[in-house]
Amino acid sequence: MRVGLVAKVPERYAEERRQEILDAAAGVFIEKGYAIATMQEIATACDLAPGTLYRYFPGKADLIAAVVGGCMDAYHDVLAEVTSAAPTPGAALHLLGEHVAEGLALPEWQEECTLRLESYLAGRRDDALRGRLEDPLRETVADLARIIRAAQAAGEADPDVDADALALLLHSAVAGLSALTMPLRDTQAATCAWRLLLDLVSTVLGARPASVEPKGDS
């Protein structure tokens, strides 16, 4: 019993330390920008010797890929939660839109989207990094497109609308508006712009869900 417990401690510690490194790296990337940030600065931020940091992550590209991967995982969790709570696919789209409208005012939301944009810019100059970011990004857009197609199949949206293109448009708008709220310091304008986009999308889709109450509510 004690042997098994001792064997698990290093693994748990390593995972906790890994998350501490990712949190520190995210902070440095937000403050400095990916291009300027150094592994030395990240090591200092998480109180590690550079050599120890390199044992966890061989380079900056590995760090930004892991940081953004965590953001994508959180996005998938939200998507799954909203989809399961909504009574119909159309209602899920509406709830997701409201979730974004609320999130645009949150500093942590803006920082997360800034990190993602930093990674995309870095990927333009690093083919290996771009390859690591491509699949998670495509999966993220595809998940949203699947909800749009489900709404189309349920008669809640125009079946002639290109679900993939619409999902990419919405995803890009969220990232762009979130990042712009930081230099503009105007979350209200970003929220208004998002709601205007939602109104335009609703017009294009040609239908609204009859109910947007989460499952279980009366």
ZIRAPE-V244944 format. One record per backbone hydrogen bond with DSSP energy under -1.0 kcal/mol. CO is the residue of the C=O (numbers start at 1). NH is the residue of the N-H. If there is no record, write none. Layout:
# ZIRAPE-V244944
CO/NH
CO/NH
This chain:
# ZIRAPE-V244944
1/5
2/6
3/7
4/8
5/9
8/12
9/13
10/14
11/15
12/16
13/17
14/18
15/19
16/20
17/21
18/22
19/23
20/24
21/25
22/26
23/27
24/28
25/29
26/30
27/31
28/32
29/33
33/37
38/42
39/43
40/44
41/45
42/46
43/48
44/47
49/53
50/54
53/57
59/63
60/64
61/65
62/66
63/67
64/68
65/69
66/70
67/71
68/72
69/73
70/74
71/75
72/76
73/77
74/78
75/79
76/80
77/81
78/82
79/83
80/84
81/85
82/86
85/215
88/92
89/93
90/94
91/95
92/96
93/97
94/98
95/99
96/100
97/101
98/102
99/103
100/104
103/106
106/110
107/111
108/112
109/113
110/114
111/115
112/116
113/117
114/118
115/119
116/120
117/121
118/122
119/123
122/125
126/130
127/131
128/132
129/133
130/134
133/137
134/138
135/139
136/140
137/141
138/142
139/143
140/144
141/145
142/146
143/147
144/148
145/149
146/150
147/151
148/152
149/153
150/154
151/156
152/155
158/161
162/166
163/167
164/168
165/169
166/170
167/171
168/172
169/173
170/174
171/175
172/176
173/177
174/178
175/179
176/180
177/181
180/184
181/185
186/190
187/191
188/192
189/193
190/194
191/195
192/196
193/197
194/198
195/199
196/200
197/201
198/202
199/203
200/204
201/205
202/206
205/158
214/217
